[in-house]
Amino acid sequence: MSGVIVTNPPKAEQKDVEALAAFGVATVSEAMGRTGLLGPGIRPIQQGVRMAGTAVTVLSWPGDNLMIHAAVEQCGEGDVLVVTTTSPSTDGMFGELFATALQRRGVRGLVINAGIRDTQELREMDFPAWSRAVCAQGTVKATGGSVNVPVAIDGQVIRPGDVILADDDGVVVVPREHARAAAEASAAREAKEARSRAAFVDGELGLDRYGLRETLKKLGVEYRTYEEYAEYPGESR
């Protein structure tokens, strides 16, 4: 497997990354039309941490972390390292030594579609990570790959410079050219949710606030007393 290392790719504006950092993964995905989410198999190794940054991507051979070493040189302040492999792998491709080098360069965290190890040390370092697996199995450094090329994880294409957001709920990717619009849409959605939250505190029901009683009616869902249901237990009378 040959490859390429792309230098100085375009990135989302830092001010837009910081604006997106104020919102959770679920809010941003919903604001973008329920898009951008990586699957539930990519999970955090810590809890209570939210991360936002621009992607530096790595495409590696399974069980081989050579290209992660190459990627460290391409990483800088505000980046997030995103690693995937050419075929499924759970080997522990990343650990505390990599995190030390990346933290020194201002990297905000890791998303890896493979295995990770040294998780206790990473938590103690406050280096956040989201991974497909936790595995102590080591790797080799023997096969070429690519850095800063488009990669795909769980059907989502991630390009270098795209915005990566991650929290306890998972990971979402925001295309770099849509970062500002996504931040604005997320702010609008959060303001709308704040109004709904206040209404629920006051006792309003979602059935009424969202007009769902009419939806139930259109779907043929009936209200019955317990006595009526006991007499006619079928779905309809």
C-alpha positions in Angstrom: 0.0 0.0 0.0 1.5 3.3 -1.1 0.2 6.6 0.0 0.4 10.4 0.2 0.9 13.0 2.9 -0.9 16.2 2.1 0.4 19.3 3.7 -1.4 22.6 4.7 -5.0 21.6 3.7 -7.7 24.2 4.0 -9.4 24.3 7.4 -12.7 25.7 8.9 -12.3 29.1 10.4 -11.3 28.9 14.0 -14.0 31.3 15.1 -16.6 29.0 13.6 -15.0 26.0 15.4 -15.2 27.8 18.7 -18.9 28.8 18.0 -19.7 25.1 17.3 -17.9 24.0 20.5 -20.6 25.6 22.6 -23.1 23.0 21.4 -23.6 19.3 22.0 -23.2 16.6 19.3 -27.0 15.9 19.2 -27.8 19.6 18.8 -25.4 20.1 15.9 -26.5 17.0 14.1 -30.2 17.9 14.4 -29.4 21.5 13.3 -27.8 20.1 10.1 -30.8 18.0 9.3 -29.9 14.9 11.3 -26.6 14.4 9.4 -22.9 14.0 10.1 -23.1 11.5 13.0 -20.6 8.7 13.3 -22.2 5.5 14.4 -22.7 4.4 18.0 -19.6 2.1 17.9 -17.3 5.1 18.3 -17.4 5.7 22.0 -15.5 8.0 24.5 -13.0 6.6 26.9 -13.9 9.3 29.4 -17.1 11.0 30.5 -18.2 14.6 30.8 -15.8 16.0 28.1 -16.7 17.9 25.0 -14.2 18.4 22.2 -14.1 20.5 19.0 -11.4 21.0 16.5 -10.3 20.6 12.8 -9.6 17.2 11.4 -6.2 15.8 10.5 -7.0 12.5 8.8 -5.1 9.3 8.7 -5.7 6.2 6.6 -3.6 3.3 7.9 -3.1 -0.4 7.3 -4.8 -2.4 10.0 -2.5 -3.2 12.9 0.1 -0.7 11.6 0.5 2.8 13.2 3.3 4.1 10.9 1.0 6.8 9.4 0.0 8.1 12.8 3.7 8.9 13.4 3.7 10.7 10.0 0.5 12.6 11.0 1.9 14.0 14.2 4.1 16.3 12.1 1.1 17.6 10.3 -0.9 18.4 13.5 -1.1 21.8 15.1 -3.0 23.9 17.5 -6.7 23.2 17.5 -6.6 20.0 15.5 -8.3 16.7 16.1 -6.5 13.5 14.9 -9.0 11.2 13.0 -7.7 7.7 12.2 -9.2 4.9 10.3 -7.9 1.7 8.6 -8.3 0.1 5.2 -10.2 -2.8 6.8 -11.7 -3.4 10.2 -9.1 -3.4 13.1 -9.3 -3.4 16.9 -5.6 -3.4 17.6 -4.4 -0.8 20.0 -2.9 1.6 17.5 -2.7 4.7 19.8 -1.6 5.2 23.3 0.0 7.5 25.9 3.2 8.3 24.0 1.3 9.5 20.9 -0.9 11.6 23.1 2.1 13.2 24.7 3.5 14.2 21.4 0.1 15.5 20.2 -0.7 17.4 23.3 2.6 19.2 23.0 1.5 20.4 19.6 -1.9 21.7 20.8 -4.0 18.8 19.5 -7.4 18.7 21.2 -8.1 14.9 21.0 -8.5 11.8 19.0 -11.2 9.9 17.1 -10.0 6.5 16.0 -12.0 3.8 14.0 -9.8 1.1 15.6 -8.3 0.2 19.0 -6.8 2.4 21.6 -4.8 1.6 24.7 -3.3 3.3 27.8 -6.8 4.6 28.5 -6.2 5.3 32.2 -3.1 7.3 31.3 -5.0 9.3 28.6 -7.7 10.2 31.2 -5.0 11.3 33.7 -3.4 13.5 31.0 -6.8 15.0 30.1 -6.3 13.9 26.5 -9.8 13.1 25.2 -10.4 10.2 22.9 -13.2 8.3 21.1 -12.5 4.9 19.7 -14.0 1.8 18.2 -12.3 -0.5 20.7 -10.0 -0.6 23.7 -7.3 -3.2 23.2 -3.8 -3.7 24.5 -2.7 -5.5 21.4 0.3 -3.7 19.9 1.0 -2.8 16.2 3.9 -2.6 13.7 5.3 0.2 11.6 5.7 -1.3 8.2 3.1 -0.2 5.7 2.5 3.1 3.9 -0.7 4.9 4.0 -2.0 8.5 3.7 -2.4 11.6 5.8 -4.8 14.5 5.2 -7.0 12.7 2.6 -10.7 12.2 2.7 -11.6 9.1 4.8 -14.9 7.5 5.6 -16.1 6.2 9.0 -19.6 4.7 9.4 -20.6 6.1 6.1 -19.6 9.7 7.0 -16.9 11.3 4.8 -14.3 13.3 6.8 -12.0 15.6 5.0 -9.0 17.4 6.4 -10.0 20.7 7.9 -13.6 19.6 8.6 -14.9 20.3 12.1 -15.0 17.4 14.5 -17.3 17.6 17.6 -17.4 14.9 20.2 -19.0 14.4 23.6 -20.6 11.7 25.7 -23.2 11.1 23.0 -20.7 10.4 20.2 -19.0 12.2 17.3 -20.3 14.4 14.5 -18.5 15.9 11.5 -19.3 19.3 10.1 -18.1 20.1 6.6 -15.6 23.0 6.8 -17.5 25.2 4.4 -20.7 24.7 6.4 -19.3 25.4 9.8 -20.7 28.9 10.2 -24.1 28.0 9.0 -24.1 24.9 11.3 -23.2 27.1 14.3 -26.0 29.6 13.5 -28.5 26.8 13.0 -27.4 25.2 16.3 -27.8 28.4 18.2 -31.3 28.8 16.8 -32.2 25.2 17.7 -30.9 25.7 21.3 -32.9 28.9 21.7 -36.0 27.0 20.6 -35.3 24.1 23.0 -34.8 26.7 25.8 -38.3 28.0 25.2 -39.7 24.4 25.2 -37.8 23.6 28.4 -39.4 26.7 30.1 -42.8 25.6 28.9 -42.4 22.1 30.3 -41.2 23.5 33.6 -44.5 25.4 33.7 -46.4 22.2 33.1 -47.2 22.3 29.3 -47.2 18.9 27.6 -45.3 18.0 24.5 -48.6 16.7 23.0 -49.9 20.2 23.1 -46.8 22.3 22.4 -45.9 20.3 19.3 -49.5 19.7 18.1 -49.2 16.0 18.5 -52.8 15.3 19.6 -53.8 15.9 16.0 -51.1 13.5 14.8 -52.4 10.8 17.1 -55.9 11.4 15.8 -54.8 11.1 12.2 -53.0 7.9 13.0 -56.2 6.4 14.5 -54.9 6.3 18.1 -57.9 6.3 20.4 -58.3 7.3 24.1 -60.4 4.9 26.2 -61.2 4.6 29.8 -60.0 1.5 31.6 -63.5 0.1 31.7 -63.9 0.6 27.9 -60.6 -1.1 27.2 -61.5 -4.0 29.5 -64.7 -4.5 27.6 -63.2 -4.0 24.1 -59.5 -4.9 24.4 -58.8 -5.0 20.7 -57.0 -2.3 18.8 -60.3 -0.7 17.5 -64.0 -1.0 18.0 
